[in-house]
Amino acid sequence: MPVSSQFVFTGYSLATLCSWGTGDFIGGYAAKRANAFVLAALAHACGLILMTTVALLSGGPFPSRTSALWAIAAGLSGGAALAIFYRALASGKMGLIAPTSAVLAAVISVSYGIFTEGLPHAIQLVGFVLAAIGIFLISRPEGGAGRPEGLSLAFFAGLGFAGFFLCMKQTGGSSALWSAALARLSSFVLVCTIVLVGVTERSIQRTGVLLGGLAGCLDVTGTALYVRASQTGRLDAAVVLTSLYPAVTVLLARLLLKEHFTRWKVVGMLAAILAVPMIAL
Protein backbone atom coordinates (compact mmCIF):
# COMPACT_ATOMS: atom_id res chain seq x y z
CA MET A 1 0.00 0.00 0.00
CA PRO A 2 1.49 3.43 -0.95
CA VAL A 3 2.37 5.79 1.90
CA SER A 4 -0.41 8.24 0.94
CA SER A 5 -2.96 5.42 0.94
CA GLN A 6 -1.73 4.29 4.37
CA PHE A 7 -2.39 7.76 5.79
CA VAL A 8 -5.85 7.86 4.22
CA PHE A 9 -6.71 4.40 5.55
CA THR A 10 -5.40 5.21 9.03
CA GLY A 11 -7.24 8.54 9.08
CA TYR A 12 -10.57 6.93 8.22
CA SER A 13 -10.02 4.17 10.78
CA LEU A 14 -9.11 6.53 13.64
CA ALA A 15 -12.02 8.84 12.80
CA THR A 16 -14.31 5.79 12.87
CA LEU A 17 -13.21 4.63 16.31
CA CYS A 18 -13.60 8.16 17.71
CA SER A 19 -17.13 8.45 16.30
CA TRP A 20 -18.21 5.00 17.46
CA GLY A 21 -16.55 5.26 20.86
CA THR A 22 -18.12 8.63 21.64
CA GLY A 23 -21.49 7.55 20.25
CA ASP A 24 -21.49 4.39 22.37
CA PHE A 25 -20.68 6.35 25.50
CA ILE A 26 -23.52 8.81 24.88
CA GLY A 27 -25.93 6.04 23.87
CA GLY A 28 -25.04 3.91 26.87
CA TYR A 29 -25.47 6.86 29.22
CA ALA A 30 -28.87 7.66 27.73
CA ALA A 31 -29.93 3.97 27.82
CA LYS A 32 -29.78 4.08 31.62
CA ARG A 33 -32.66 6.57 31.50
CA ALA A 34 -34.86 5.18 28.72
CA ASN A 35 -35.90 1.92 27.08
CA ALA A 36 -32.92 0.72 25.04
CA PHE A 37 -34.99 -0.19 21.96
CA VAL A 38 -36.88 3.11 21.97
CA LEU A 39 -33.58 4.91 22.28
CA ALA A 40 -32.10 2.85 19.44
CA ALA A 41 -35.09 3.67 17.20
CA LEU A 42 -34.64 7.37 17.90
CA ALA A 43 -30.89 7.15 17.27
CA HIS A 44 -31.48 5.33 13.98
CA ALA A 45 -34.04 7.90 12.85
CA CYS A 46 -31.65 10.79 13.45
CA GLY A 47 -28.78 8.95 11.82
CA LEU A 48 -30.93 8.10 8.79
CA ILE A 49 -32.00 11.71 8.30
CA LEU A 50 -28.42 12.96 8.61
CA MET A 51 -26.80 10.44 6.26
CA THR A 52 -29.56 10.59 3.62
CA THR A 53 -29.29 14.38 3.55
CA VAL A 54 -25.50 14.27 3.21
CA ALA A 55 -25.69 11.58 0.49
CA LEU A 56 -28.20 13.63 -1.53
CA LEU A 57 -26.13 16.79 -1.19
CA SER A 58 -22.94 14.98 -2.20
CA GLY A 59 -24.45 13.90 -5.51
CA GLY A 60 -22.71 10.52 -5.37
CA PRO A 61 -24.02 7.62 -7.49
CA PHE A 62 -26.58 5.29 -5.94
CA PRO A 63 -25.14 1.79 -5.30
CA SER A 64 -25.88 -1.11 -7.62
CA ARG A 65 -28.62 -3.56 -6.66
CA THR A 66 -26.15 -6.08 -5.24
CA SER A 67 -24.26 -3.47 -3.20
CA ALA A 68 -27.55 -2.00 -1.96
CA LEU A 69 -28.75 -5.43 -0.78
CA TRP A 70 -25.47 -6.02 1.08
CA ALA A 71 -25.80 -2.60 2.75
CA ILE A 72 -29.38 -3.44 3.77
CA ALA A 73 -28.22 -6.78 5.21
CA ALA A 74 -25.48 -4.97 7.12
CA GLY A 75 -28.07 -2.60 8.54
CA LEU A 76 -30.29 -5.44 9.73
CA SER A 77 -27.38 -7.13 11.49
CA GLY A 78 -25.94 -3.92 12.90
CA GLY A 79 -29.33 -2.52 13.91
CA ALA A 80 -30.23 -5.54 16.00
CA ALA A 81 -26.72 -5.54 17.47
CA LEU A 82 -26.88 -1.86 18.41
CA ALA A 83 -30.22 -2.24 20.22
CA ILE A 84 -28.91 -5.25 22.15
CA PHE A 85 -25.67 -3.37 22.81
CA TYR A 86 -27.49 -0.38 24.32
CA ARG A 87 -29.42 -2.78 26.56
CA ALA A 88 -26.15 -4.40 27.64
CA LEU A 89 -24.57 -1.02 28.38
CA ALA A 90 -27.60 -0.06 30.47
CA SER A 91 -27.40 -3.23 32.57
CA GLY A 92 -23.64 -3.42 33.10
CA LYS A 93 -20.44 -1.41 33.23
CA MET A 94 -19.55 0.40 30.02
CA GLY A 95 -15.89 -0.38 30.59
CA LEU A 96 -16.63 -4.12 30.44
CA ILE A 97 -19.48 -4.46 27.97
CA ALA A 98 -18.11 -2.36 25.09
CA PRO A 99 -14.76 -4.21 24.75
CA THR A 100 -16.41 -7.64 25.00
CA SER A 101 -18.63 -7.08 21.97
CA ALA A 102 -15.79 -5.36 20.11
CA VAL A 103 -13.26 -8.18 20.53
CA LEU A 104 -15.74 -10.86 19.43
CA ALA A 105 -16.68 -8.89 16.31
CA ALA A 106 -12.99 -8.31 15.57
CA VAL A 107 -12.00 -11.97 15.95
CA ILE A 108 -14.71 -13.16 13.56
CA SER A 109 -14.00 -10.45 10.99
CA VAL A 110 -10.21 -10.85 11.13
CA SER A 111 -10.53 -14.61 10.66
CA TYR A 112 -12.64 -14.00 7.56
CA GLY A 113 -10.22 -11.34 6.29
CA ILE A 114 -7.20 -13.62 6.65
CA PHE A 115 -9.08 -16.47 4.93
CA THR A 116 -10.09 -14.34 1.93
CA GLU A 117 -7.12 -11.95 1.62
CA GLY A 118 -4.27 -14.05 3.00
CA LEU A 119 -1.98 -13.33 5.93
CA PRO A 120 -1.04 -9.68 6.48
CA HIS A 121 2.56 -8.50 7.01
CA ALA A 122 4.38 -9.73 10.09
CA ILE A 123 4.35 -6.28 11.74
CA GLN A 124 0.56 -6.12 11.25
CA LEU A 125 0.17 -9.51 12.91
CA VAL A 126 2.12 -8.19 15.91
CA GLY A 127 -0.23 -5.20 15.91
CA PHE A 128 -3.24 -7.53 15.86
CA VAL A 129 -1.88 -9.36 18.89
CA LEU A 130 -1.23 -6.10 20.76
CA ALA A 131 -4.73 -4.88 19.90
CA ALA A 132 -6.26 -8.13 21.19
CA ILE A 133 -4.24 -7.84 24.41
CA GLY A 134 -5.30 -4.21 24.76
CA ILE A 135 -8.99 -4.94 24.33
CA PHE A 136 -8.75 -7.91 26.72
CA LEU A 137 -7.06 -5.86 29.44
CA ILE A 138 -9.48 -2.99 29.00
CA SER A 139 -12.38 -5.44 29.43
CA ARG A 140 -10.75 -7.51 32.20
CA PRO A 141 -13.10 -8.00 35.20
CA GLU A 142 -11.69 -6.46 38.36
CA GLY A 143 -11.23 -7.75 41.87
CA GLY A 144 -12.00 -11.38 41.03
CA ALA A 145 -15.57 -10.45 40.23
CA GLY A 146 -17.79 -13.06 38.68
CA ARG A 147 -19.51 -12.86 35.38
CA PRO A 148 -20.51 -9.21 34.89
CA GLU A 149 -24.13 -8.35 34.27
CA GLY A 150 -24.94 -7.79 30.60
CA LEU A 151 -22.12 -10.01 29.30
CA SER A 152 -24.47 -12.42 27.49
CA LEU A 153 -26.10 -9.52 25.67
CA ALA A 154 -22.66 -8.20 24.76
CA PHE A 155 -21.85 -11.58 23.17
CA PHE A 156 -24.90 -11.45 20.89
CA ALA A 157 -24.17 -7.82 20.07
CA GLY A 158 -20.66 -8.84 19.02
CA LEU A 159 -22.06 -11.43 16.61
CA GLY A 160 -24.32 -8.79 15.08
CA PHE A 161 -21.48 -6.30 14.71
CA ALA A 162 -19.37 -8.97 12.98
CA GLY A 163 -22.22 -9.49 10.51
CA PHE A 164 -22.28 -5.76 9.91
CA PHE A 165 -18.53 -5.62 9.19
CA LEU A 166 -18.62 -8.51 6.76
CA CYS A 167 -21.73 -7.38 4.89
CA MET A 168 -20.46 -3.83 4.53
CA LYS A 169 -17.24 -5.12 3.00
CA GLN A 170 -19.32 -6.73 0.25
CA THR A 171 -20.62 -3.33 -0.89
CA GLY A 172 -17.31 -2.94 -2.73
CA GLY A 173 -16.45 0.50 -4.05
CA SER A 174 -19.97 1.91 -3.88
CA SER A 175 -20.70 5.30 -2.27
CA ALA A 176 -19.91 5.12 1.44
CA LEU A 177 -22.60 7.71 2.17
CA TRP A 178 -25.35 5.84 0.34
CA SER A 179 -24.21 2.51 1.80
CA ALA A 180 -24.40 3.98 5.30
CA ALA A 181 -27.82 5.52 4.56
CA LEU A 182 -29.24 2.24 3.23
CA ALA A 183 -27.85 0.32 6.18
CA ARG A 184 -29.40 2.82 8.56
CA LEU A 185 -32.76 2.61 6.75
CA SER A 186 -33.02 -1.17 7.17
CA SER A 187 -31.83 -1.05 10.79
CA PHE A 188 -34.35 1.71 11.53
CA VAL A 189 -37.21 -0.40 10.12
CA LEU A 190 -36.06 -3.41 12.16
CA VAL A 191 -35.73 -1.55 15.45
CA CYS A 192 -39.06 0.25 14.94
CA THR A 193 -40.75 -3.11 14.36
CA ILE A 194 -39.28 -4.42 17.61
CA VAL A 195 -40.52 -1.33 19.46
CA LEU A 196 -44.04 -1.52 18.02
CA VAL A 197 -44.41 -5.26 18.64
CA GLY A 198 -42.56 -5.91 21.85
CA VAL A 199 -42.16 -2.66 23.80
CA THR A 200 -44.98 -1.28 25.93
CA GLU A 201 -43.15 1.52 27.71
CA ARG A 202 -42.15 3.97 24.98
CA SER A 203 -41.82 7.20 26.90
CA ILE A 204 -38.49 9.01 26.77
CA GLN A 205 -37.35 12.18 28.48
CA ARG A 206 -36.17 15.24 26.61
CA THR A 207 -32.58 14.58 27.64
CA GLY A 208 -32.84 11.07 26.25
CA VAL A 209 -34.12 12.44 22.94
CA LEU A 210 -31.19 14.83 22.61
CA LEU A 211 -28.56 12.29 23.65
CA GLY A 212 -30.10 9.55 21.53
CA GLY A 213 -30.15 11.79 18.47
CA LEU A 214 -26.53 12.78 18.99
CA ALA A 215 -25.49 9.14 19.50
CA GLY A 216 -27.28 8.15 16.30
CA CYS A 217 -25.57 10.85 14.26
CA LEU A 218 -22.15 9.86 15.60
CA ASP A 219 -22.82 6.18 14.96
CA VAL A 220 -23.92 6.61 11.34
CA THR A 221 -20.98 8.94 10.70
CA GLY A 222 -18.70 6.21 11.99
CA THR A 223 -20.41 3.75 9.66
CA ALA A 224 -19.67 5.88 6.59
CA LEU A 225 -16.08 6.33 7.75
CA TYR A 226 -15.70 2.59 8.30
CA VAL A 227 -16.91 1.87 4.76
CA ARG A 228 -14.21 4.20 3.42
CA ALA A 229 -11.60 2.57 5.66
CA SER A 230 -12.52 -0.92 4.39
CA GLN A 231 -12.40 0.37 0.81
CA THR A 232 -8.91 1.84 1.19
CA GLY A 233 -7.29 -1.02 3.15
CA ARG A 234 -7.55 -4.66 4.19
CA LEU A 235 -10.72 -5.82 5.94
CA ASP A 236 -8.87 -7.31 8.92
CA ALA A 237 -6.76 -4.16 9.45
CA ALA A 238 -9.82 -1.91 9.17
CA VAL A 239 -11.82 -4.02 11.62
CA VAL A 240 -9.03 -4.28 14.20
CA LEU A 241 -8.28 -0.56 14.13
CA THR A 242 -11.92 0.50 14.34
CA SER A 243 -12.60 -2.14 17.02
CA LEU A 244 -10.35 -0.17 19.35
CA TYR A 245 -13.27 2.23 19.84
CA PRO A 246 -13.95 0.89 23.38
CA ALA A 247 -10.81 2.76 24.45
CA VAL A 248 -12.68 6.00 23.75
CA THR A 249 -15.78 4.73 25.57
CA VAL A 250 -13.71 3.67 28.59
CA LEU A 251 -11.83 6.97 28.72
CA LEU A 252 -15.07 8.95 28.64
CA ALA A 253 -16.62 6.68 31.28
CA ARG A 254 -13.60 7.31 33.49
CA LEU A 255 -13.43 11.06 32.93
CA LEU A 256 -17.16 11.84 33.07
CA LEU A 257 -18.72 9.01 35.12
CA LYS A 258 -15.72 8.29 37.35
CA GLU A 259 -15.81 4.54 36.59
CA HIS A 260 -12.92 2.60 38.13
CA PHE A 261 -9.75 2.70 36.01
CA THR A 262 -7.16 0.09 37.11
CA ARG A 263 -3.51 -0.20 36.11
CA TRP A 264 -4.49 -3.10 33.84
CA LYS A 265 -6.70 -0.77 31.86
CA VAL A 266 -3.77 1.63 31.56
CA VAL A 267 -1.60 -1.19 30.20
CA GLY A 268 -4.41 -2.15 27.84
CA MET A 269 -4.70 1.41 26.57
CA LEU A 270 -0.94 1.57 25.96
CA ALA A 271 -1.05 -1.73 24.05
CA ALA A 272 -3.89 -0.41 21.93
CA ILE A 273 -1.96 2.79 21.18
CA LEU A 274 1.13 0.81 20.16
CA ALA A 275 -0.98 -1.43 17.92
CA VAL A 276 -2.29 1.43 15.79
CA PRO A 277 0.91 2.32 13.86
CA MET A 278 1.81 -1.36 13.47
CA ILE A 279 -1.52 -2.22 11.88
CA ALA A 280 -1.52 0.92 9.75
CA LEU A 281 1.92 0.14 8.32
C-alpha positions in Angstrom: 0.0 0.0 0.0 1.5 3.4 -1.0 2.4 5.8 1.9 -0.4 8.2 0.9 -3.0 5.4 0.9 -1.7 4.3 4.4 -2.4 7.8 5.8 -5.9 7.9 4.2 -6.7 4.4 5.6 -5.4 5.2 9.0 -7.2 8.5 9.1 -10.6 6.9 8.2 -10.0 4.2 10.8 -9.1 6.5 13.6 -12.0 8.8 12.8 -14.3 5.8 12.9 -13.2 4.6 16.3 -13.6 8.2 17.7 -17.1 8.5 16.3 -18.2 5.0 17.5 -16.6 5.3 20.9 -18.1 8.6 21.6 -21.5 7.5 20.2 -21.5 4.4 22.4 -20.7 6.3 25.5 -23.5 8.8 24.9 -25.9 6.0 23.9 -25.0 3.9 26.9 -25.5 6.9 29.2 -28.9 7.7 27.7 -29.9 4.0 27.8 -29.8 4.1 31.6 -32.7 6.6 31.5 -34.9 5.2 28.7 -35.9 1.9 27.1 -32.9 0.7 25.0 -35.0 -0.2 22.0 -36.9 3.1 22.0 -33.6 4.9 22.3 -32.1 2.9 19.4 -35.1 3.7 17.2 -34.6 7.4 17.9 -30.9 7.2 17.3 -31.5 5.3 14.0 -34.0 7.9 12.9 -31.7 10.8 13.4 -28.8 9.0 11.8 -30.9 8.1 8.8 -32.0 11.7 8.3 -28.4 13.0 8.6 -26.8 10.4 6.3 -29.6 10.6 3.6 -29.3 14.4 3.5 -25.5 14.3 3.2 -25.7 11.6 0.5 -28.2 13.6 -1.5 -26.1 16.8 -1.2 -22.9 15.0 -2.2 -24.5 13.9 -5.5 -22.7 10.5 -5.4 -24.0 7.6 -7.5 -26.6 5.3 -5.9 -25.1 1.8 -5.3 -25.9 -1.1 -7.6 -28.6 -3.6 -6.7 -26.1 -6.1 -5.2 -24.3 -3.5 -3.2 -27.6 -2.0 -2.0 -28.7 -5.4 -0.8 -25.5 -6.0 1.1 -25.8 -2.6 2.7 -29.4 -3.4 3.8 -28.2 -6.8 5.2 -25.5 -5.0 7.1 -28.1 -2.6 8.5 -30.3 -5.4 9.7 -27.4 -7.1 11.5 -25.9 -3.9 12.9 -29.3 -2.5 13.9 -30.2 -5.5 16.0 -26.7 -5.5 17.5 -26.9 -1.9 18.4 -30.2 -2.2 20.2 -28.9 -5.3 22.1 -25.7 -3.4 22.8 -27.5 -0.4 24.3 -29.4 -2.8 26.6 -26.2 -4.4 27.6 -24.6 -1.0 28.4 -27.6 -0.1 30.5 -27.4 -3.2 32.6 -23.6 -3.4 33.1 -20.4 -1.4 33.2 -19.5 0.4 30.0 -15.9 -0.4 30.6 -16.6 -4.1 30.4 -19.5 -4.5 28.0 -18.1 -2.4 25.1 -14.8 -4.2 24.8 -16.4 -7.6 25.0 -18.6 -7.1 22.0 -15.8 -5.4 20.1 -13.3 -8.2 20.5 -15.7 -10.9 19.4 -16.7 -8.9 16.3 -13.0 -8.3 15.6 -12.0 -12.0 16.0 -14.7 -13.2 13.6 -14.0 -10.5 11.0 -10.2 -10.8 11.1 -10.5 -14.6 10.7 -12.6 -14.0 7.6 -10.2 -11.3 6.3 -7.2 -13.6 6.6 -9.1 -16.5 4.9 -10.1 -14.3 1.9 -7.1 -12.0 1.6 -4.3 -14.0 3.0 -2.0 -13.3 5.9 -1.0 -9.7 6.5 2.6 -8.5 7.0 4.4 -9.7 10.1 4.3 -6.3 11.7 0.6 -6.1 11.3 0.2 -9.5 12.9 2.1 -8.2 15.9 -0.2 -5.2 15.9 -3.2 -7.5 15.9 -1.9 -9.4 18.9 -1.2 -6.1 20.8 -4.7 -4.9 19.9 -6.3 -8.1 21.2 -4.2 -7.8 24.4 -5.3 -4.2 24.8 -9.0 -4.9 24.3 -8.7 -7.9 26.7 -7.1 -5.9 29.4 -9.5 -3.0 29.0 -12.4 -5.4 29.4 -10.8 -7.5 32.2 -13.1 -8.0 35.2 -11.7 -6.5 38.4 -11.2 -7.8 41.9 -12.0 -11.4 41.0 -15.6 -10.5 40.2 -17.8 -13.1 38.7 -19.5 -12.9 35.4 -20.5 -9.2 34.9 -24.1 -8.3 34.3 -24.9 -7.8 30.6 -22.1 -10.0 29.3 -24.5 -12.4 27.5 -26.1 -9.5 25.7 -22.7 -8.2 24.8 -21.9 -11.6 23.2 -24.9 -11.5 20.9 -24.2 -7.8 20.1 -20.7 -8.8 19.0 -22.1 -11.4 16.6 -24.3 -8.8 15.1 -21.5 -6.3 14.7 -19.4 -9.0 13.0 -22.2 -9.5 10.5 -22.3 -5.8 9.9 -18.5 -5.6 9.2 -18.6 -8.5 6.8 -21.7 -7.4 4.9 -20.5 -3.8 4.5 -17.2 -5.1 3.0 -19.3 -6.7 0.3 -20.6 -3.3 -0.9 -17.3 -2.9 -2.7 -16.4 0.5 -4.0 -20.0 1.9 -3.9 -20.7 5.3 -2.3 -19.9 5.1 1.4 -22.6 7.7 2.2 -25.3 5.8 0.3 -24.2 2.5 1.8 -24.4 4.0 5.3 -27.8 5.5 4.6 -29.2 2.2 3.2 -27.8 0.3 6.2 -29.4 2.8 8.6 -32.8 2.6 6.8 -33.0 -1.2 7.2 -31.8 -1.1 10.8 -34.3 1.7 11.5 -37.2 -0.4 10.1 -36.1 -3.4 12.2 -35.7 -1.6 15.4 -39.1 0.3 14.9 -40.7 -3.1 14.4 -39.3 -4.4 17.6 -40.5 -1.3 19.5 -44.0 -1.5 18.0 -44.4 -5.3 18.6 -42.6 -5.9 21.9 -42.2 -2.7 23.8 -45.0 -1.3 25.9 -43.1 1.5 27.7 -42.2 4.0 25.0 -41.8 7.2 26.9 -38.5 9.0 26.8 -37.4 12.2 28.5 -36.2 15.2 26.6 -32.6 14.6 27.6 -32.8 11.1 26.2 -34.1 12.4 22.9 -31.2 14.8 22.6 -28.6 12.3 23.7 -30.1 9.5 21.5 -30.2 11.8 18.5 -26.5 12.8 19.0 -25.5 9.1 19.5 -27.3 8.2 16.3 -25.6 10.9 14.3 -22.1 9.9 15.6 -22.8 6.2 15.0 -23.9 6.6 11.3 -21.0 8.9 10.7 -18.7 6.2 12.0 -20.4 3.7 9.7 -19.7 5.9 6.6 -16.1 6.3 7.7 -15.7 2.6 8.3 -16.9 1.9 4.8 -14.2 4.2 3.4 -11.6 2.6 5.7 -12.5 -0.9 4.4 -12.4 0.4 0.8 -8.9 1.8 1.2 -7.3 -1.0 3.1 -7.5 -4.7 4.2 -10.7 -5.8 5.9 -8.9 -7.3 8.9 -6.8 -4.2 9.5 -9.8 -1.9 9.2 -11.8 -4.0 11.6 -9.0 -4.3 14.2 -8.3 -0.6 14.1 -11.9 0.5 14.3 -12.6 -2.1 17.0 -10.3 -0.2 19.4 -13.3 2.2 19.8 -14.0 0.9 23.4 -10.8 2.8 24.5 -12.7 6.0 23.8 -15.8 4.7 25.6 -13.7 3.7 28.6 -11.8 7.0 28.7 -15.1 9.0 28.6 -16.6 6.7 31.3 -13.6 7.3 33.5 -13.4 11.1 32.9 -17.2 11.8 33.1 -18.7 9.0 35.1 -15.7 8.3 37.3 -15.8 4.5 36.6 -12.9 2.6 38.1 -9.7 2.7 36.0 -7.2 0.1 37.1 -3.5 -0.2 36.1 -4.5 -3.1 33.8 -6.7 -0.8 31.9 -3.8 1.6 31.6 -1.6 -1.2 30.2 -4.4 -2.1 27.8 -4.7 1.4 26.6 -0.9 1.6 26.0 -1.1 -1.7 24.1 -3.9 -0.4 21.9 -2.0 2.8 21.2 1.1 0.8 20.2 -1.0 -1.4 17.9 -2.3 1.4 15.8 0.9 2.3 13.9 1.8 -1.4 13.5 -1.5 -2.2 11.9 -1.5 0.9 9.7 1.9 0.1 8.3 
